[in-house]
Amino acid sequence: MPPRLATKRNLTRIAVIASVVLWYCACSPKPPSAAVPVEVSVVTVTPHPVTFPEDYVAQTEADPSIERHLKEQLLSMNDMLLRAARK
């Protein structure tokens, strides 16, 4: 018969050990830790007008396959419009 890990006896042992460990950790006397002073810096902030540039310099680039696909779509749409205008 294979050994069973989760027997009632094993679960009881685990519960007793866990409660003893928790009780020991919670009730053991520990000296209070002294607060360590923290180094801080102070900055004085004053409001003043700020200029905000409205022009953005940027460059975009697309994958050549996407450009080709878009050109094909535009050409087919143009053909459709020309056919519709002829009718």
C-alpha positions in Angstrom: 0.0 0.0 0.0 1.5 3.4 -1.0 2.1 5.9 1.8 -0.5 8.7 1.9 1.0 12.1 2.5 -2.2 13.9 3.5 -3.4 11.7 6.3 -5.2 13.2 9.3 -2.2 12.4 11.5 0.2 14.3 9.2 -2.1 17.3 8.9 -2.4 17.5 12.7 1.4 17.4 13.1 1.8 20.2 10.5 -0.9 22.3 12.3 0.8 21.9 15.7 4.3 22.7 14.3 2.9 25.8 12.5 1.1 27.1 15.5 4.2 26.7 17.8 6.4 28.5 15.3 3.9 31.3 14.9 3.5 31.6 18.7 7.3 31.7 19.2 7.7 34.4 16.5 4.9 36.5 17.8 5.7 36.3 21.5 9.5 36.4 21.5 10.8 39.6 23.1 12.5 41.9 20.6 14.0 45.2 21.5 12.3 48.1 19.7 14.3 49.3 16.8 15.6 52.8 17.0 14.4 55.2 14.3 17.2 56.1 12.0 17.2 59.8 10.9 16.6 60.0 7.2 18.6 62.5 5.1 16.3 64.9 3.2 16.7 67.8 0.8 14.4 70.8 0.5 13.7 72.6 -2.8 11.8 75.9 -2.9 9.4 76.1 -5.9 8.3 79.4 -7.3 5.8 79.9 -10.1 7.0 81.7 -13.3 5.9 81.8 -16.9 7.2 79.0 -19.2 7.4 79.1 -23.0 6.1 76.0 -24.7 7.2 75.3 -28.3 4.4 74.5 -30.7 6.6 73.2 -33.5 7.7 69.5 -33.4 10.5 68.2 -35.6 9.9 64.6 -36.5 10.5 62.1 -39.2 8.4 59.0 -39.9 9.3 56.0 -42.0 7.2 53.0 -43.1 8.0 49.5 -44.1 8.2 49.3 -47.9 5.7 46.4 -48.0 3.1 48.6 -46.2 3.7 51.5 -48.7 3.2 49.1 -51.6 0.0 47.7 -50.1 -1.4 51.2 -49.6 -0.5 52.2 -53.2 -2.2 49.1 -54.5 -5.3 50.0 -52.4 -5.3 53.6 -53.6 -5.0 52.5 -57.3 -7.8 50.0 -57.0 -10.0 52.6 -55.3 -9.2 55.0 -58.1 -10.1 52.4 -60.7 -13.4 51.8 -58.9 -14.2 55.5 -58.9 -13.3 55.9 -62.6 -15.6 52.9 -63.5 -18.4 54.3 -61.4 -18.1 57.7 -63.1 -18.2 56.2 -66.6 -21.5 54.4 -65.9 
